[in-house]
Amino acid sequence: MGMRVVEGDITRLHVDVIVNAANNALAGGGGVDGAIHRAAGPHLPQACRNLGRCDTGDVKATPGFELSANAIYHTVGPVWQGGMSQEPELLASCYRKSLELAARQGFQSIAFPAISCGVYGYPADQAVTVAVTTVQIFLEENANIDVIFCCFARDMAELYRDAIQTMEKHNH
Ligand code: APR
């Protein structure tokens, strides 16, 4: 339990929930969204269409289909516009709402990609701070879920490890 960092492809993880960094139309895309759509197979697009749109900072769930995960949570991170357009609040909301939904649905493990850190341009160091802080606050109240930060790149994984270490130091 708690949070940890894994390097690699999120679609390969054996967790209850895989979080997708989607767009408002839930229309699929490149990056992690494309990888999840390819791995989940042909039924995911229709399931997404049935959900309609998703607001930035919100989350909607589909089954995992051909993934080993039970569910895919499609959340929409903010597009970075300089940091004064509620980006931190909206990004925190993606993490918090995903965690709340996972707890409500009784899931015990959830893996997040680095939401907004690719095409959406959120500075990675700032996004990592938001992610780790938001998860930490959630875990203080809900200890029984395993949270995995899945990073494609080693330098991103290093940022998460540093942020988790810094936070743990402050808590002791
Ligand atoms: N597993 C884990 N992480 C991945 C994978 C993968 N298979 N593929 C990409 N990533 C990482 C990227 O390296 C980046 O750090 O996910 C992070 C998020 O990048 P994006 O996928 O570009 O997501 P985001 O910045 O939130 O942009 C969302 O991109 O694909 C479109 O439809 C999507 O319009 C939406 C936008």
Backbone and ligand atoms as CSV (ligand in chain L), in Angstrom:
chain,resi,resn,atom,element,x,y,z
A,1,MET,N,N,0.847,-1.201,0.000
A,1,MET,CA,C,0.000,0.000,0.000
A,1,MET,C,C,0.882,1.252,0.000
A,2,GLY,N,N,0.287,2.380,-0.255
A,2,GLY,CA,C,1.067,3.598,-0.399
A,2,GLY,C,C,1.296,3.894,-1.862
A,3,MET,N,N,2.332,4.671,-2.143
A,3,MET,CA,C,2.583,5.006,-3.556
A,3,MET,C,C,3.993,4.597,-3.961
A,4,ARG,N,N,4.112,4.232,-5.257
A,4,ARG,CA,C,5.431,3.861,-5.767
A,4,ARG,C,C,5.514,4.194,-7.256
A,5,VAL,N,N,6.716,4.075,-7.756
A,5,VAL,CA,C,7.004,4.484,-9.128
A,5,VAL,C,C,7.419,3.259,-9.935
A,6,VAL,N,N,6.875,3.153,-11.132
A,6,VAL,CA,C,7.238,2.063,-12.035
A,6,VAL,C,C,7.616,2.680,-13.382
A,7,GLU,N,N,8.661,2.167,-13.991
A,7,GLU,CA,C,9.036,2.639,-15.337
A,7,GLU,C,C,8.505,1.663,-16.366
A,8,GLY,N,N,7.926,2.186,-17.453
A,8,GLY,CA,C,7.490,1.303,-18.526
A,8,GLY,C,C,6.141,1.678,-19.079
A,9,ASP,N,N,5.529,0.713,-19.756
A,9,ASP,CA,C,4.272,0.915,-20.472
A,9,ASP,C,C,3.099,0.606,-19.541
A,10,ILE,N,N,2.264,1.584,-19.320
A,10,ILE,CA,C,1.162,1.435,-18.351
A,10,ILE,C,C,0.192,0.329,-18.762
A,11,THR,N,N,0.080,0.052,-20.060
A,11,THR,CA,C,-0.890,-0.948,-20.513
A,11,THR,C,C,-0.492,-2.362,-20.088
A,12,ARG,N,N,0.752,-2.536,-19.663
A,12,ARG,CA,C,1.228,-3.865,-19.280
A,12,ARG,C,C,1.052,-4.162,-17.799
A,13,LEU,N,N,0.596,-3.186,-17.050
A,13,LEU,CA,C,0.560,-3.361,-15.590
A,13,LEU,C,C,-0.625,-4.207,-15.152
A,14,HIS,N,N,-0.399,-5.006,-14.129
A,14,HIS,CA,C,-1.468,-5.811,-13.524
A,14,HIS,C,C,-1.993,-5.071,-12.306
A,15,VAL,N,N,-2.928,-4.191,-12.576
A,15,VAL,CA,C,-3.547,-3.391,-11.517
A,15,VAL,C,C,-5.056,-3.410,-11.756
A,16,ASP,N,N,-5.822,-2.986,-10.746
A,16,ASP,CA,C,-7.280,-2.955,-10.917
A,16,ASP,C,C,-7.697,-1.859,-11.896
A,17,VAL,N,N,-7.057,-0.701,-11.771
A,17,VAL,CA,C,-7.457,0.448,-12.586
A,17,VAL,C,C,-6.251,1.046,-13.294
A,18,ILE,N,N,-6.397,1.279,-14.596
A,18,ILE,CA,C,-5.410,2.053,-15.350
A,18,ILE,C,C,-6.053,3.385,-15.698
A,19,VAL,N,N,-5.375,4.466,-15.366
A,19,VAL,CA,C,-5.891,5.802,-15.673
A,19,VAL,C,C,-5.352,6.236,-17.029
A,20,ASN,N,N,-6.242,6.797,-17.825
A,20,ASN,CA,C,-5.883,7.298,-19.150
A,20,ASN,C,C,-5.860,8.823,-19.143
A,21,ALA,N,N,-4.850,9.407,-19.784
A,21,ALA,CA,C,-4.795,10.863,-19.976
A,21,ALA,C,C,-5.512,11.176,-21.284
A,22,ALA,N,N,-6.817,11.405,-21.178
A,22,ALA,CA,C,-7.693,11.515,-22.347
A,22,ALA,C,C,-7.926,12.968,-22.738
A,23,ASN,N,N,-8.794,13.174,-23.712
A,23,ASN,CA,C,-9.225,14.534,-24.098
A,23,ASN,C,C,-10.722,14.679,-23.838
A,24,ASN,N,N,-11.236,15.917,-23.912
A,24,ASN,CA,C,-12.627,16.185,-23.540
A,24,ASN,C,C,-13.631,15.363,-24.343
A,25,ALA,N,N,-13.268,15.006,-25.563
A,25,ALA,CA,C,-14.191,14.250,-26.415
A,25,ALA,C,C,-14.101,12.738,-26.154
A,26,LEU,N,N,-13.156,12.325,-25.326
A,26,LEU,CA,C,-12.873,10.891,-25.112
A,26,LEU,C,C,-12.745,10.174,-26.462
A,27,ALA,N,N,-12.075,10.845,-27.374
A,27,ALA,CA,C,-12.038,10.377,-28.763
A,27,ALA,C,C,-10.796,9.551,-29.089
A,28,GLY,N,N,-9.968,9.283,-28.098
A,28,GLY,CA,C,-8.705,8.615,-28.385
A,28,GLY,C,C,-7.706,9.641,-28.888
A,29,GLY,N,N,-6.461,9.229,-29.025
A,29,GLY,CA,C,-5.438,10.180,-29.454
A,29,GLY,C,C,-4.099,9.502,-29.553
A,30,GLY,N,N,-3.036,10.269,-29.317
A,30,GLY,CA,C,-1.686,9.698,-29.333
A,30,GLY,C,C,-1.248,9.382,-27.927
A,31,GLY,N,N,0.043,9.396,-27.691
A,31,GLY,CA,C,0.598,9.247,-26.344
A,31,GLY,C,C,0.028,8.051,-25.598
A,32,VAL,N,N,-0.221,8.235,-24.321
A,32,VAL,CA,C,-0.700,7.133,-23.501
A,32,VAL,C,C,-2.127,6.752,-23.895
A,33,ASP,N,N,-2.900,7.726,-24.342
A,33,ASP,CA,C,-4.275,7.478,-24.803
A,33,ASP,C,C,-4.253,6.487,-25.987
A,34,GLY,N,N,-3.377,6.737,-26.943
A,34,GLY,CA,C,-3.258,5.849,-28.100
A,34,GLY,C,C,-2.827,4.452,-27.681
A,35,ALA,N,N,-1.868,4.387,-26.777
A,35,ALA,CA,C,-1.367,3.086,-26.312
A,35,ALA,C,C,-2.476,2.301,-25.616
A,36,ILE,N,N,-3.265,2.987,-24.801
A,36,ILE,CA,C,-4.354,2.310,-24.074
A,36,ILE,C,C,-5.420,1.838,-25.063
A,37,HIS,N,N,-5.751,2.687,-26.024
A,37,HIS,CA,C,-6.757,2.276,-27.020
A,37,HIS,C,C,-6.285,1.073,-27.828
A,38,ARG,N,N,-5.020,1.072,-28.207
A,38,ARG,CA,C,-4.507,-0.079,-28.982
A,38,ARG,C,C,-4.569,-1.361,-28.145
A,39,ALA,N,N,-4.173,-1.233,-26.878
A,39,ALA,CA,C,-4.076,-2.432,-26.041
A,39,ALA,C,C,-5.441,-2.917,-25.564
A,40,ALA,N,N,-6.401,-2.007,-25.406
A,40,ALA,CA,C,-7.712,-2.401,-24.884
A,40,ALA,C,C,-8.585,-3.036,-25.968
A,41,GLY,N,N,-8.257,-2.746,-27.234
A,41,GLY,CA,C,-8.967,-3.420,-28.313
A,41,GLY,C,C,-10.167,-2.654,-28.838
A,42,PRO,N,N,-10.916,-3.260,-29.757
A,42,PRO,CA,C,-11.905,-2.554,-30.577
A,42,PRO,C,C,-13.173,-2.131,-29.844
A,43,HIS,N,N,-13.415,-2.621,-28.643
A,43,HIS,CA,C,-14.658,-2.239,-27.959
A,43,HIS,C,C,-14.541,-0.933,-27.173
A,44,LEU,N,N,-13.326,-0.485,-26.959
A,44,LEU,CA,C,-13.154,0.734,-26.147
A,44,LEU,C,C,-13.730,1.994,-26.806
A,45,PRO,N,N,-13.530,2.226,-28.109
A,45,PRO,CA,C,-14.078,3.463,-28.697
A,45,PRO,C,C,-15.589,3.597,-28.509
A,46,GLN,N,N,-16.338,2.510,-28.694
A,46,GLN,CA,C,-17.793,2.593,-28.527
A,46,GLN,C,C,-18.150,2.879,-27.068
A,47,ALA,N,N,-17.459,2.248,-26.147
A,47,ALA,CA,C,-17.710,2.498,-24.724
A,47,ALA,C,C,-17.448,3.966,-24.402
A,48,CYS,N,N,-16.411,4.545,-25.023
A,48,CYS,CA,C,-16.109,5.964,-24.794
A,48,CYS,C,C,-17.202,6.844,-25.392
A,49,ARG,N,N,-17.658,6.494,-26.586
A,49,ARG,CA,C,-18.735,7.289,-27.206
A,49,ARG,C,C,-19.979,7.284,-26.321
A,50,ASN,N,N,-20.264,6.151,-25.713
A,50,ASN,CA,C,-21.447,6.058,-24.850
A,50,ASN,C,C,-21.350,6.978,-23.631
A,51,LEU,N,N,-20.141,7.338,-23.252
A,51,LEU,CA,C,-19.948,8.196,-22.077
A,51,LEU,C,C,-20.137,9.675,-22.405
A,52,GLY,N,N,-20.106,10.033,-23.682
A,52,GLY,CA,C,-20.190,11.451,-24.048
A,52,GLY,C,C,-18.886,12.155,-23.753
A,53,ARG,N,N,-18.988,13.455,-23.430
A,53,ARG,CA,C,-17.775,14.224,-23.175
A,53,ARG,C,C,-17.361,14.129,-21.715
A,54,CYS,N,N,-16.149,14.541,-21.448
A,54,CYS,CA,C,-15.658,14.567,-20.074
A,54,CYS,C,C,-15.021,15.935,-19.823
A,55,ASP,N,N,-15.440,16.595,-18.746
A,55,ASP,CA,C,-14.861,17.908,-18.423
A,55,ASP,C,C,-13.404,17.766,-17.999
A,56,THR,N,N,-12.647,18.800,-18.212
A,56,THR,CA,C,-11.277,18.844,-17.700
A,56,THR,C,C,-11.317,18.731,-16.170
A,57,GLY,N,N,-10.484,17.864,-15.629
A,57,GLY,CA,C,-10.464,17.652,-14.179
A,57,GLY,C,C,-11.427,16.586,-13.702
A,58,ASP,N,N,-12.220,16.054,-14.641
A,58,ASP,CA,C,-13.202,15.026,-14.258
A,58,ASP,C,C,-12.735,13.645,-14.736
A,59,VAL,N,N,-13.486,12.606,-14.380
A,59,VAL,CA,C,-13.105,11.240,-14.735
A,59,VAL,C,C,-14.344,10.427,-15.098
A,60,LYS,N,N,-14.203,9.557,-16.088
A,60,LYS,CA,C,-15.272,8.615,-16.451
A,60,LYS,C,C,-14.660,7.232,-16.660
A,61,ALA,N,N,-15.438,6.205,-16.343
A,61,ALA,CA,C,-14.890,4.846,-16.332
A,61,ALA,C,C,-15.448,3.988,-17.452
A,62,THR,N,N,-14.589,3.132,-17.990
A,62,THR,CA,C,-15.021,2.047,-18.876
A,62,THR,C,C,-14.418,0.753,-18.339
A,63,PRO,N,N,-14.901,-0.379,-18.848
A,63,PRO,CA,C,-14.206,-1.631,-18.537
A,63,PRO,C,C,-12.786,-1.605,-19.113
A,64,GLY,N,N,-11.984,-2.563,-18.710
A,64,GLY,CA,C,-10.615,-2.648,-19.222
A,64,GLY,C,C,-10.514,-3.386,-20.553
A,65,PHE,N,N,-11.594,-4.069,-20.927
A,65,PHE,CA,C,-11.608,-4.874,-22.158
A,65,PHE,C,C,-10.378,-5.776,-22.228
A,66,GLU,N,N,-9.553,-5.652,-23.240
A,66,GLU,CA,C,-8.447,-6.618,-23.393
A,66,GLU,C,C,-7.243,-6.335,-22.487
A,67,LEU,N,N,-7.305,-5.264,-21.721
A,67,LEU,CA,C,-6.248,-5.030,-20.729
A,67,LEU,C,C,-6.433,-5.986,-19.563
A,68,SER,N,N,-5.375,-6.197,-18.802
A,68,SER,CA,C,-5.550,-7.038,-17.612
A,68,SER,C,C,-6.260,-6.251,-16.505
A,69,ALA,N,N,-6.281,-4.934,-16.606
A,69,ALA,CA,C,-6.983,-4.100,-15.618
A,69,ALA,C,C,-8.494,-4.300,-15.709
A,70,ASN,N,N,-9.182,-4.173,-14.567
A,70,ASN,CA,C,-10.641,-4.286,-14.552
A,70,ASN,C,C,-11.306,-3.076,-15.167
A,71,ALA,N,N,-10.688,-1.927,-14.990
A,71,ALA,CA,C,-11.315,-0.684,-15.435
A,71,ALA,C,C,-10.271,0.273,-15.978
A,72,ILE,N,N,-10.740,1.117,-16.907
A,72,ILE,CA,C,-9.939,2.248,-17.375
A,72,ILE,C,C,-10.667,3.504,-16.916
A,73,TYR,N,N,-9.946,4.375,-16.238
A,73,TYR,CA,C,-10.516,5.662,-15.855
A,73,TYR,C,C,-9.963,6.720,-16.807
A,74,HIS,N,N,-10.859,7.327,-17.552
A,74,HIS,CA,C,-10.458,8.348,-18.516
A,74,HIS,C,C,-10.587,9.700,-17.832
A,75,THR,N,N,-9.465,10.343,-17.622
A,75,THR,CA,C,-9.492,11.661,-16.994
A,75,THR,C,C,-8.854,12.650,-17.946
A,76,VAL,N,N,-9.276,13.896,-17.838
A,76,VAL,CA,C,-8.789,14.911,-18.772
A,76,VAL,C,C,-7.993,15.949,-18.001
A,77,GLY,N,N,-6.705,15.949,-18.213
A,77,GLY,CA,C,-5.836,16.929,-17.574
A,77,GLY,C,C,-5.934,18.274,-18.275
A,78,PRO,N,N,-5.483,19.325,-17.580
A,78,PRO,CA,C,-5.498,20.654,-18.200
A,78,PRO,C,C,-4.396,20.798,-19.237
A,79,VAL,N,N,-4.682,21.603,-20.262
A,79,VAL,CA,C,-3.640,22.041,-21.187
A,79,VAL,C,C,-2.885,23.165,-20.480
A,80,TRP,N,N,-1.559,23.080,-20.440
A,80,TRP,CA,C,-0.756,24.117,-19.782
A,80,TRP,C,C,-0.861,25.430,-20.532
A,81,GLN,N,N,-1.286,26.488,-19.782
A,81,GLN,CA,C,-1.410,27.808,-20.415
A,81,GLN,C,C,-0.607,28.846,-19.664
A,82,GLY,N,N,0.404,28.392,-18.921
A,82,GLY,CA,C,1.239,29.332,-18.183
A,82,GLY,C,C,1.074,29.219,-16.670
A,83,GLY,N,N,0.059,28.513,-16.224
A,83,GLY,CA,C,-0.088,28.220,-14.806
A,83,GLY,C,C,-1.101,29.074,-14.068
A,84,MET,N,N,-1.666,30.076,-14.757
A,84,MET,CA,C,-2.624,30.966,-14.081
A,84,MET,C,C,-4.062,30.668,-14.482
A,85,SER,N,N,-4.285,29.535,-15.130
A,85,SER,CA,C,-5.636,29.195,-15.591
A,85,SER,C,C,-6.153,27.957,-14.861
A,86,GLN,N,N,-5.890,27.927,-13.542
A,86,GLN,CA,C,-6.386,26.820,-12.707
A,86,GLN,C,C,-5.753,25.479,-13.038
A,87,GLU,N,N,-4.616,25.488,-13.717
A,87,GLU,CA,C,-4.009,24.210,-14.083
A,87,GLU,C,C,-3.720,23.318,-12.877
A,88,PRO,N,N,-3.127,23.874,-11.778
A,88,PRO,CA,C,-2.844,22.982,-10.637
A,88,PRO,C,C,-4.110,22.378,-10.034
A,89,GLU,N,N,-5.168,23.205,-9.902
A,89,GLU,CA,C,-6.419,22.706,-9.309
A,89,GLU,C,C,-7.037,21.630,-10.198
A,90,LEU,N,N,-7.016,21.876,-11.503
A,90,LEU,CA,C,-7.619,20.914,-12.427
A,90,LEU,C,C,-6.823,19.614,-12.464
A,91,LEU,N,N,-5.504,19.718,-12.412
A,91,LEU,CA,C,-4.691,18.498,-12.410
A,91,LEU,C,C,-4.910,17.724,-11.109
A,92,ALA,N,N,-4.937,18.428,-9.995
A,92,ALA,CA,C,-5.190,17.765,-8.699
A,92,ALA,C,C,-6.536,17.063,-8.729
A,93,SER,N,N,-7.521,17.705,-9.356
A,93,SER,CA,C,-8.859,17.128,-9.448
A,93,SER,C,C,-8.845,15.800,-10.213
A,94,CYS,N,N,-8.030,15.690,-11.264
A,94,CYS,CA,C,-7.911,14.426,-12.016
A,94,CYS,C,C,-7.478,13.298,-11.073
A,95,TYR,N,N,-6.477,13.569,-10.268
A,95,TYR,CA,C,-5.962,12.543,-9.358
A,95,TYR,C,C,-6.978,12.239,-8.251
A,96,ARG,N,N,-7.517,13.307,-7.648
A,96,ARG,CA,C,-8.416,13.110,-6.511
A,96,ARG,C,C,-9.683,12.364,-6.939
A,97,LYS,N,N,-10.284,12.791,-8.041
A,97,LYS,CA,C,-11.541,12.152,-8.474
A,97,LYS,C,C,-11.304,10.701,-8.904
A,98,SER,N,N,-10.166,10.427,-9.508
A,98,SER,CA,C,-9.857,9.045,-9.885
A,98,SER,C,C,-9.719,8.176,-8.639
A,99,LEU,N,N,-9.019,8.698,-7.642
A,99,LEU,CA,C,-8.826,7.938,-6.404
A,99,LEU,C,C,-10.153,7.726,-5.675
A,100,GLU,N,N,-10.983,8.757,-5.648
A,100,GLU,CA,C,-12.280,8.639,-4.977
A,100,GLU,C,C,-13.149,7.592,-5.674
A,101,LEU,N,N,-13.136,7.598,-6.993
A,101,LEU,CA,C,-13.937,6.622,-7.740
A,101,LEU,C,C,-13.423,5.203,-7.495
A,102,ALA,N,N,-12.115,5.050,-7.496
A,102,ALA,CA,C,-11.526,3.723,-7.248
A,102,ALA,C,C,-11.920,3.216,-5.862
A,103,ALA,N,N,-11.887,4.083,-4.886
A,103,ALA,CA,C,-12.270,3.690,-3.520
A,103,ALA,C,C,-13.749,3.310,-3.485
A,104,ARG,N,N,-14.593,4.131,-4.142
A,104,ARG,CA,C,-16.040,3.836,-4.181
A,104,ARG,C,C,-16.308,2.510,-4.864
A,105,GLN,N,N,-15.528,2.190,-5.902
A,105,GLN,CA,C,-15.754,0.950,-6.641
A,105,GLN,C,C,-15.036,-0.240,-5.997
A,106,GLY,N,N,-14.367,-0.009,-4.900
A,106,GLY,CA,C,-13.751,-1.101,-4.140
A,106,GLY,C,C,-12.463,-1.631,-4.743
A,107,PHE,N,N,-11.803,-0.847,-5.583
A,107,PHE,CA,C,-10.544,-1.299,-6.186
A,107,PHE,C,C,-9.374,-1.061,-5.241
A,108,GLN,N,N,-8.364,-1.908,-5.387
A,108,GLN,CA,C,-7.242,-1.854,-4.444
A,108,GLN,C,C,-5.940,-1.384,-5.058
A,109,SER,N,N,-5.901,-1.239,-6.385
A,109,SER,CA,C,-4.676,-0.714,-6.995
A,109,SER,C,C,-5.039,0.122,-8.213
A,110,ILE,N,N,-4.269,1.189,-8.412
A,110,ILE,CA,C,-4.538,2.123,-9.511
A,110,ILE,C,C,-3.212,2.663,-10.031
A,111,ALA,N,N,-3.089,2.714,-11.353
A,111,ALA,CA,C,-1.857,3.230,-11.957
A,111,ALA,C,C,-2.160,4.489,-12.756
A,112,PHE,N,N,-1.370,5.523,-12.503
A,112,PHE,CA,C,-1.507,6.801,-13.202
A,112,PHE,C,C,-0.336,7.028,-14.159
A,113,PRO,N,N,-0.612,7.534,-15.354
A,113,PRO,CA,C,0.476,8.076,-16.176
A,113,PRO,C,C,0.741,9.506,-15.692
A,114,ALA,N,N,1.729,10.157,-16.282
A,114,ALA,CA,C,2.029,11.551,-15.933
A,114,ALA,C,C,1.055,12.449,-16.702
A,115,ILE,N,N,-0.147,12.573,-16.138
A,115,ILE,CA,C,-1.244,13.298,-16.792
A,115,ILE,C,C,-0.810,14.729,-17.149
A,116,SER,N,N,-1.104,15.139,-18.360
A,116,SER,CA,C,-0.828,16.492,-18.897
A,116,SER,C,C,0.641,16.754,-19.234
A,117,CYS,N,N,1.526,15.813,-18.951
A,117,CYS,CA,C,2.974,16.081,-19.120
A,117,CYS,C,C,3.495,15.844,-20.528
A,118,GLY,N,N,2.651,15.382,-21.435
A,118,GLY,CA,C,3.079,15.163,-22.820
A,118,GLY,C,C,2.564,16.279,-23.701
A,119,VAL,N,N,1.633,15.931,-24.567
A,119,VAL,CA,C,1.042,16.883,-25.516
A,119,VAL,C,C,0.496,18.128,-24.811
A,120,TYR,N,N,-0.034,17.976,-23.603
A,120,TYR,CA,C,-0.677,19.100,-22.923
A,120,TYR,C,C,0.318,20.053,-22.259
A,121,GLY,N,N,1.598,19.703,-22.265
A,121,GLY,CA,C,2.649,20.683,-21.980
A,121,GLY,C,C,2.854,21.128,-20.547
A,122,TYR,N,N,2.288,20.415,-19.594
A,122,TYR,CA,C,2.446,20.806,-18.185
A,122,TYR,C,C,3.899,20.551,-17.783
A,123,PRO,N,N,4.590,21.527,-17.188
A,123,PRO,CA,C,5.977,21.298,-16.769
A,123,PRO,C,C,6.063,20.111,-15.809
A,124,ALA,N,N,6.907,19.164,-16.143
A,124,ALA,CA,C,6.902,17.886,-15.434
A,124,ALA,C,C,7.148,18.044,-13.938
A,125,ASP,N,N,8.107,18.889,-13.541
A,125,ASP,CA,C,8.410,19.000,-12.109
A,125,ASP,C,C,7.197,19.512,-11.336
A,126,GLN,N,N,6.486,20.464,-11.921
A,126,GLN,CA,C,5.304,21.012,-11.236
A,126,GLN,C,C,4.159,19.996,-11.217
A,127,ALA,N,N,3.994,19.265,-12.298
A,127,ALA,CA,C,2.918,18.260,-12.355
A,127,ALA,C,C,3.174,17.148,-11.339
A,128,VAL,N,N,4.425,16.778,-11.192
A,128,VAL,CA,C,4.780,15.707,-10.259
A,128,VAL,C,C,4.483,16.131,-8.820
A,129,THR,N,N,4.775,17.370,-8.504
A,129,THR,CA,C,4.469,17.867,-7.158
A,129,THR,C,C,2.965,17.802,-6.889
A,130,VAL,N,N,2.179,18.217,-7.862
A,130,VAL,CA,C,0.710,18.164,-7.708
A,130,VAL,C,C,0.262,16.709,-7.523
A,131,ALA,N,N,0.800,15.819,-8.348
A,131,ALA,CA,C,0.382,14.412,-8.303
A,131,ALA,C,C,0.702,13.789,-6.944
A,132,VAL,N,N,1.935,13.942,-6.523
A,132,VAL,CA,C,2.373,13.298,-5.275
A,132,VAL,C,C,1.644,13.889,-4.072
A,133,THR,N,N,1.488,15.192,-4.049
A,133,THR,CA,C,0.813,15.843,-2.922
A,133,THR,C,C,-0.651,15.410,-2.847
A,134,THR,N,N,-1.317,15.371,-3.988
A,134,THR,CA,C,-2.741,15.020,-4.008
A,134,THR,C,C,-2.944,13.565,-3.577
A,135,VAL,N,N,-2.083,12.681,-4.065
A,135,VAL,CA,C,-2.194,11.269,-3.684
A,135,VAL,C,C,-1.913,11.106,-2.193
A,136,GLN,N,N,-0.909,11.816,-1.703
A,136,GLN,CA,C,-0.566,11.718,-0.281
A,136,GLN,C,C,-1.742,12.125,0.603
A,137,ILE,N,N,-2.385,13.233,0.248
A,137,ILE,CA,C,-3.533,13.716,1.037
A,137,ILE,C,C,-4.632,12.656,1.030
A,138,PHE,N,N,-4.855,12.058,-0.124
A,138,PHE,CA,C,-5.895,11.017,-0.227
A,138,PHE,C,C,-5.524,9.801,0.628
A,139,LEU,N,N,-4.270,9.396,0.564
A,139,LEU,CA,C,-3.849,8.174,1.276
A,139,LEU,C,C,-3.891,8.351,2.794
A,140,GLU,N,N,-3.805,9.585,3.257
A,140,GLU,CA,C,-3.897,9.804,4.704
A,140,GLU,C,C,-5.261,9.376,5.235
A,141,GLU,N,N,-6.282,9.473,4.382
A,141,GLU,CA,C,-7.644,9.095,4.784
A,141,GLU,C,C,-8.037,7.697,4.299
A,142,ASN,N,N,-7.376,7.215,3.250
A,142,ASN,CA,C,-7.764,5.938,2.617
A,142,ASN,C,C,-6.503,5.116,2.371
A,143,ALA,N,N,-6.076,4.408,3.403
A,143,ALA,CA,C,-4.766,3.762,3.303
A,143,ALA,C,C,-4.790,2.496,2.446
A,144,ASN,N,N,-5.997,1.963,2.157
A,144,ASN,CA,C,-6.034,0.627,1.560
A,144,ASN,C,C,-6.097,0.614,0.032
A,145,ILE,N,N,-5.360,1.480,-0.590
A,145,ILE,CA,C,-5.228,1.416,-2.047
A,145,ILE,C,C,-3.757,1.647,-2.422
A,146,ASP,N,N,-3.341,0.862,-3.411
A,146,ASP,CA,C,-1.970,0.905,-3.895
A,146,ASP,C,C,-1.929,1.862,-5.087
A,147,VAL,N,N,-1.109,2.880,-5.023
A,147,VAL,CA,C,-1.054,3.870,-6.104
A,147,VAL,C,C,0.299,3.777,-6.811
A,148,ILE,N,N,0.232,3.588,-8.114
A,148,ILE,CA,C,1.446,3.451,-8.911
A,148,ILE,C,C,1.539,4.614,-9.892
A,149,PHE,N,N,2.676,5.281,-9.898
A,149,PHE,CA,C,2.967,6.285,-10.925
A,149,PHE,C,C,3.773,5.585,-12.003
A,150,CYS,N,N,3.183,5.451,-13.178
A,150,CYS,CA,C,3.859,4.729,-14.257
A,150,CYS,C,C,4.461,5.728,-15.239
A,151,CYS,N,N,5.766,5.663,-15.371
A,151,CYS,CA,C,6.490,6.624,-16.217
A,151,CYS,C,C,7.129,5.915,-17.387
A,152,PHE,N,N,6.984,6.532,-18.532
A,152,PHE,CA,C,7.587,5.991,-19.739
A,152,PHE,C,C,9.089,6.236,-19.737
A,153,ALA,N,N,9.480,7.379,-19.214
A,153,ALA,CA,C,10.886,7.795,-19.305
A,153,ALA,C,C,11.538,7.788,-17.925
A,154,ARG,N,N,12.831,7.456,-17.930
A,154,ARG,CA,C,13.561,7.383,-16.667
A,154,ARG,C,C,13.621,8.723,-15.943
A,155,ASP,N,N,13.815,9.824,-16.681
A,155,ASP,CA,C,13.935,11.118,-15.979
A,155,ASP,C,C,12.622,11.498,-15.304
A,156,MET,N,N,11.513,11.108,-15.896
A,156,MET,CA,C,10.217,11.347,-15.254
A,156,MET,C,C,10.106,10.515,-13.976
A,157,ALA,N,N,10.526,9.277,-14.041
A,157,ALA,CA,C,10.488,8.411,-12.860
A,157,ALA,C,C,11.351,9.005,-11.743
A,158,GLU,N,N,12.503,9.568,-12.113
A,158,GLU,CA,C,13.386,10.194,-11.119
A,158,GLU,C,C,12.687,11.365,-10.425
A,159,LEU,N,N,11.963,12.155,-11.203
A,159,LEU,CA,C,11.232,13.285,-10.615
A,159,LEU,C,C,10.234,12.791,-9.560
A,160,TYR,N,N,9.517,11.733,-9.895
A,160,TYR,CA,C,8.548,11.181,-8.932
A,160,TYR,C,C,9.254,10.656,-7.687
A,161,ARG,N,N,10.353,9.916,-7.894
A,161,ARG,CA,C,11.059,9.357,-6.734
A,161,ARG,C,C,11.543,10.470,-5.823
A,162,ASP,N,N,12.104,11.525,-6.414
A,162,ASP,CA,C,12.590,12.656,-5.620
A,162,ASP,C,C,11.436,13.311,-4.852
A,163,ALA,N,N,10.327,13.497,-5.532
A,163,ALA,CA,C,9.193,14.171,-4.893
A,163,ALA,C,C,8.645,13.339,-3.739
A,164,ILE,N,N,8.591,12.023,-3.920
A,164,ILE,CA,C,8.078,11.147,-2.851
A,164,ILE,C,C,9.035,11.176,-1.663
A,165,GLN,N,N,10.335,11.139,-1.967
A,165,GLN,CA,C,11.343,11.169,-0.905
A,165,GLN,C,C,11.278,12.482,-0.122
A,166,THR,N,N,11.180,13.571,-0.840
A,166,THR,CA,C,11.110,14.888,-0.187
A,166,THR,C,C,9.891,14.953,0.722
A,167,MET,N,N,8.768,14.453,0.220
A,167,MET,CA,C,7.544,14.492,1.014
A,167,MET,C,C,7.677,13.632,2.266
A,168,GLU,N,N,8.277,12.454,2.102
A,168,GLU,CA,C,8.425,11.561,3.266
A,168,GLU,C,C,9.333,12.187,4.318
A,169,LYS,N,N,10.377,12.880,3.856
A,169,LYS,CA,C,11.287,13.577,4.793
A,169,LYS,C,C,10.527,14.613,5.600
A,170,HIS,N,N,9.669,15.366,4.904
A,170,HIS,CA,C,8.911,16.424,5.577
A,170,HIS,C,C,7.928,15.853,6.576
A,171,ASN,N,N,7.456,14.631,6.322
A,171,ASN,CA,C,6.444,14.038,7.202
A,171,ASN,C,C,7.042,13.401,8.434
A,172,HIS,N,N,8.371,13.319,8.500
A,172,HIS,CA,C,8.993,12.675,9.669
A,172,HIS,C,C,9.583,13.670,10.633
L,1,APR,N1,N,2.707,4.217,-20.612
L,1,APR,C1,C,2.997,5.156,-19.688
L,1,APR,N2,N,3.212,6.446,-19.977
L,1,APR,C2,C,3.127,6.820,-21.276
L,1,APR,C3,C,2.817,5.899,-22.310
L,1,APR,C4,C,2.606,4.556,-21.928
L,1,APR,N3,N,2.315,3.596,-22.829
L,1,APR,N4,N,2.807,6.586,-23.484
L,1,APR,C5,C,3.099,7.862,-23.203
L,1,APR,N5,N,3.306,8.014,-21.883
L,1,APR,C6,C,3.634,9.230,-21.109
L,1,APR,C7,C,4.288,10.361,-21.835
L,1,APR,O1,O,5.690,10.151,-21.920
L,1,APR,C8,C,3.952,11.561,-20.930
L,1,APR,O2,O,4.915,11.676,-19.876
L,1,APR,O3,O,2.419,9.785,-20.637
L,1,APR,C9,C,2.616,11.161,-20.302
L,1,APR,C10,C,1.418,11.948,-20.766
L,1,APR,O4,O,1.554,12.333,-22.128
L,1,APR,P1,P,0.347,12.362,-23.166
L,1,APR,O5,O,-0.067,10.976,-23.489
L,1,APR,O6,O,0.737,13.255,-24.277
L,1,APR,O7,O,-0.886,12.996,-22.307
L,1,APR,P2,P,-1.305,14.543,-22.033
L,1,APR,O8,O,-0.147,15.464,-21.977
L,1,APR,O9,O,-2.229,14.492,-20.868
L,1,APR,O10,O,-2.102,14.941,-23.346
L,1,APR,C11,C,-3.392,14.428,-23.561
L,1,APR,O11,O,-2.909,13.729,-25.797
L,1,APR,O12,O,-3.069,11.621,-26.712
L,1,APR,C12,C,-3.692,12.834,-26.539
L,1,APR,O13,O,-6.006,12.199,-26.549
L,1,APR,C13,C,-4.972,12.698,-25.746
L,1,APR,O14,O,-5.634,14.866,-26.427
L,1,APR,C14,C,-5.143,14.112,-25.341
L,1,APR,C15,C,-3.739,14.571,-25.033
